[in-house]
């Protein structure tokens, strides 16, 4: 089976080399659709052997992605954005998956690098080159709608997924979001779609979640609840609707209602890795309510799902410290630091617990590391920590 990469770009000369490097030895052709670059993006694509085509941007991602499909020669299509890379470890599974005679679509797990919430998502980016598989929706362009329509007419097809992380996405890092004004563009486009599709559960979830992120809680809650009333909501969208409602009620704050929605999200039959943040946020609520045993259970479940979940180790450490289980807390903080050597708060709380156990030299060393890291990003906290230690008679 021949595999084609499809990618739409505009002024991506910085990110594009990493993206194309990750797939150049995997795909049989690379189709790059440029939507108006003023930098070296087209030249860089050609240097990688890509076929470059041009398209007048019309504020509709699905229109651009469908245009790129016109040039595909392969049997299967892999779609990436310039700020995404394919994980090399997934290639054997990917190659095996596209040999299937039954699959029309293979969903892929994407890791959202730098995202403050929802570190993993499931995306429909690997599909058979079929004339009826096309993108829809102007912002979150996806083939799911056309695939579902095709399945009703041709039920012999199946939708599958690869359970391991297949892609890394760097677009949700704070700097990337700010530089491209992503939130404003997303909001404008999705509000336009909502005007003509007022009860669409997917846009209710995405736009409702965006409203929560920008502090418009009442608008977000109304839209998310509207999504829940739809008669055609699959498990992945139900998960997102409940998850975003959990975030909304946490911010109000209405912790009891937030916990109800996080628990409802966790109950959905989706991949466990997609539930990671729901378990973590539920743990945070339980810890704040003093239910340390169940908070510990929630964090441990998250870490069973993803043993490299740094925040989970830190939160587990905080819970164990509150339970008086200092040695276990020390181990959790050290694991968080092992995964993220720049985790200032982990160093700081490690210092606290080491001090409680009487290990003064290691405690002061941890505090020094915390202060050095805080001075880079949070100098006020560094000063507060220094002052507190000096008042206790320690010199750092």
Protein Blocks (a to p, Z undefined) as FASTA:
>chain_A
ZZddddddehillmmmmmmmmmmmmmmbdcdddehiabfklmmmmmnopacdddddehia
klmmmmmmmmpcbfbdcdddfkbccdfklmmmmmmmmmpckbmbdcdddddehiabhjbc
cddfbccddfklccehjklgcfklmmmmmmmmmmmbccdddfbdfbdcfklgfklmmmno
mmmmmmmmmmmmmmmmmmbmklmmmmmmmmmmnopamlmmmmmmmmmmpcbdcfklmmmm
mmmmmmmmmmmpcfklmmmmmmmmmmpccdfklmmmmmmmmmmmmmmnopamlmmmmmmm
mmmmmmmlmklmmmmmmmmmmnopaklmmmmmmmmmmmmmmlmklmmmmmmmmmmnopam
lmmmmmmmmmmmmmmmmmmlmmmmmmmmmmnopaZZ
